[in-house]
Amino acid sequence: MTDVTVLVCTREILQSMTLQSIATAKANTKVPFDLVVLETKDFTHPRDINKVLKFLKTKYFVTMDDDVLPEKNWLEEMIKVAESDDKIGAVQANIRTPEGIIFIWHGEANPYSKEPTKVEEIGFACTALALFKTKVMKEVGYFDENFSKWSFDTDYSWRIKEKGYKVVVAPKAKAIHYASYTISQNPQLKEKYEILDRTYLVKKWILTGRFKYEYAVNNPTFIDYWRRYCEKIERNE
């Protein structure tokens, strides 16, 4: 039995990008891990993750998108950071796109402008490549299945912070993310799910006053836009 379970959710197990992601993850770490690959035709990431959490027995749980290519020692570096502080609940890899865009956020719609050089707290752990401590997940509970693809990792990270734990980035655990490789092939689905997820996040955290400013530095324009969108829905406009 290993200490790590790695979950890859994909719409097509045999597509070349999925196979390349899995092969690259295995080749670039010496840490053994249990691999779980779930094929789903819907964008139901939280539900898919929860299926695995119900049977999780390893010390660490890693989520990885099917369009992410982890680099050398990615898992070693994530575990090293996780074990450096008992108060760390989740660790995100240092992710960038092939074009060099940083895939790390201070908060919603507030991305890093350059790669981090040290371990530091971030707004949320993007599940494109993130490691969670199983004991912390047991305290926090399952992912909220009212989300589909967007903001569910923001929600879960803020719930981790509610419990008093940190969400950090591991600067030496690098990976390339071909962002939204799958859903970009269907822009109508992208728009539908993004609207549903963004409005649900704002209703759950912002409009209720549950969000605390120490959790993240959100882009105020982004939050105001979705707040107004929610208010329009309430007025049936």
N, C-alpha and C positions, 0 to 999 in steps of 0.2 A: 504493500500500500504506500502511496506517495503522500506528500504533504500538500499537493496542489492539484486542483481541478481546473481545467481550462475549458470554457464553453465558447463554441463558435455557432452562432445562429446564421443561417443562410437560406435563401430562397431556392438554391440549387446546389446540392452537395458536389456535383461533378463539374460545375463550371470552373474554368481555368483559374480565375482569380481566387476562388475558395481553396482550391488545391494548392496553389502557390502560397497562399497565406499560411496554411497549415504546415506545409513543408518548410517554409522559412522559419516559422516559430520553433519547430523541432530542431532545425539545423543550428540555430543561433543561441541555444542554451544547453548546458550540461545538467540542468536540474530536471529530474524525471517528473512527469506530470500525467494525470489521467485526462484524456481528451474526450470531450463530449461534443458531438456535432448534431445540431437539431435542424432539420429541414422544415421550413414553414412557408406557406404560400401567402400568408398575411403578415402585415407589419404589426406584430403583437409581441414586441421585445420583452416587456415586463412579464407577460404570461409565460413566455418561453423560459425566461430566466428562473421564474418561480418553480417551474416543473423540476428543474435540477436542484434548486435549494431545498426542496422537500426531502431529498435523499442525500444531501451533501454530508460527507464525513471527514473531508480533508481540512487541514488547518487554514488553508488559503483558497480563495475562489477568484478566478480570473475570467473576465469577460473580454472577448476579442471579436471584432467585426471581421466579416469575410473578405474585406478589402484592405487589410492592414498587414504590413510586412515588418515584423519586429527585427531589430538589428542585434548584433553580437552582445551576449550576456544580458539581454533584456530582462529575463526573469530573475537572474541573480541580483541585479540592481534593484528591482522592485521589492524583492524579499528583504534585501539588506536595509532598505529604507523603512519598510514595515516593522522590522524588528528593532529599529533604533529607538523607538518610543512607544511605550504601552498605550499612549493616548492617540496614536494614529489608527484610524479606522479604515481608511481607504487610500490607495496610492495610484495616481495616474501616471502613465508613461509620458515621456517627452515626445509628443506626436507632432509631426509636420506633414504637409501635403507634398507631392512631388515638385510643386512650384515653390516650396519653401514657406508656405503660410503656416503659422504656428497654430496648433490645434489644442490650445490650453486657454482657460478663461479665468479672469478675475471674478466674473459673474456673468449673468445672462447678457449676451450680445456685447461683451466687453473682453475681447481676446487679448492675449499677450502680443506685444509688438516685436519681441525678440525672445529667443530661447532662454529659459532659466538656467542659471549657473549653480544654483544651490537648492537644497530641499527647502520648500516653503509651502505655506498654506495657499490653496487656490479656491475659487468659487464653487467648483464642483468637479467630480471625477467623471470624465467622459468615458462611457463604457466601451468606446472603440478599442481601448486597451487599458484596463484598470484591474487592480488587485484589491480584494476586500478580505479582511480578517473574518473568518467564519464566526468566531465568538461575538464579534460586534454585530454581525448580521442577525444573529439570534436575538440580540437585544432590540434591534431596529425593526425586524420583521420582514415580510415579503415586499417586493416592489409593488407599487400601486398600479393595478391593471386597468385603471381608467385611462392611462396613457397608452399610446401606441408606439411611436418612434422617437418623438422629440420630448425633451424636458423631463423624461422619467428619471434620468440619471441626476439631473439637477435636484429633483424632488428627493431622491434617495440620499444624496449627499447632504442636503439640508437636514434631513431626518437624522443622519449620523451626527451632525453637529448639534442637533437638539439634545442628543444623549451625552454631549460633552466630549466627543472625539474630534480629531482633526482629519481633514482631507488635504492631502499634499501631492506634490509632483516629485517624481524621481528624475532628475535632470540627465543622469547617465543611462537611463533605460529608454533608448531611442527607438522610434518606429516611424515608418512612412504610411500615411493613410490616404488611399484613393477615395476621398470623401464622397459619400452618397453614390457610390458606383452603381448600386443596384436600383435605388429609387429614382435616380436621375433619368432612368429610362422611361419613367412614367410621371411627367410633371404634374398631371392632374391629381394623382394620388399624393404627391408631395405636398401640394397646396392644401388638400383636404386634411391630411393628418397634422400638418403644422398648425393650421388654424385651431383644430380641436385640442391639440396638446398645449399650445401656448395659452389659450384662454383658460383651460383647466388649471394650469399652473398658477396663473394670476388670481383666479378665483380662490384657489386653495390656500395660497400663501400671502398674497398682497392684500386682497380685499378683506380678508378675515383678520389682518393684523398679526398673523402668526409669524411672518418673516421678521428676522432680527438683522440689523445692518452689519453685525459682525460675521454673519454667514457668508456674505459675498458683496462685491462691489458691482452691482448691476448697472447696465447702461440705462440712465433715466428716460431717454427718449424711447427706448424699446419698451420699458415697463409702462410708460404713459400711453403708448400706442395701443398695447393690448388691454390696458385698463379701460380706455375709451371704447375699444371694440367690445369688451364685456358689457359695458354700460349700454351700448347700442342694442345689444342682444336683449338685455333686460327690458329695454323700452320697446322691443319688437320693431326696431327701425330697419 
